[in-house]
């Protein structure tokens, strides 16, 4: 897991199926939604958009990242705070 850029983070899950990745994304998103960040006497809600993909046999890391980014863009375009995959 690491920061990919801006407010994007990359989590690599070797040997994890798309189904399991979706389950993990949902669990992580629920935990993030429960976070409240104190700021100037208020509690700020936190949201998270998730894009995920499975590696394509014979394709490189660039392809996997492009697919994952497509899912992230789809989740953000749907209003944010969602989960999407591109296959």
N, C-alpha and C positions, 0 to 999 in steps of 0.2 A: 504494500500500500504506500502511496506517496502522492505528493502534490504534482499534478501534471501541468498546471498553469492557471493563472487567474484564480478562479474559485473552483477549478476542476481538480478532482482527485482520481487516481487510477488504482484499481484493486485487481490484482491478477489471482485467479483461482484455478490452478492447474488441476485437471482431472475432474472438474465440477461440471455437471450437465446444465443445460439451459434451464431446466425445471428447478434444479437446486439453486442456481444463481438467482432465479426469480424469487424463490422463497427467502434467500438470504437478503436480497435487496429490499423486500417488503419488511422483514424484521428490522433491518438497519434504518429504514425510513420511519418506521413507527417509533423507534427509540429517539431519532433525531427530532421528530415532531413533538415529543414530550419535553424537549429541552426548552428552557426559557433563559434568555440572556439578560441579566440586569443592566440597564442603561438609563442614566438620568432619572432614577426613581421609578422606572417602568420595567416591565418584563417583556422582552421582545421575543416573539415566536420565531422558530427556526424551521425552514423548509428545505427539502432536498429533491432534486430531479435526478433520476437514474437512467442511464443507458447501459445496456449490456449486450454481449454477443458471444458466440462460440467461435473458436478458431476454425478456419476452413482448411481441410487437408491440402497440403502443397502451397498454401499461401503464407506469406510472411507476417511479421508483427505489424507492419504498416497497414495491411488489409484488416487485421483484427481491430486495430485502433480506429480505422476509418469506419468500420461497421459499428463499433461501440459509440463513436462520436455521433453517428447517424441516429442511433437510439436516444442519445442524450438530447440532441437537437429536437427530435420528435417529442420527447417528454417536456422540454421547455416550451415548445411551440403550442402544446396543448394547454398551456396556462401555468406550467411549473408545478413542482411538487408531485410529479407523476413518475411512472416507471415505463420504459419502452425498450423494445429490442428490434433490431433489423436483422433479418436472416437472408 
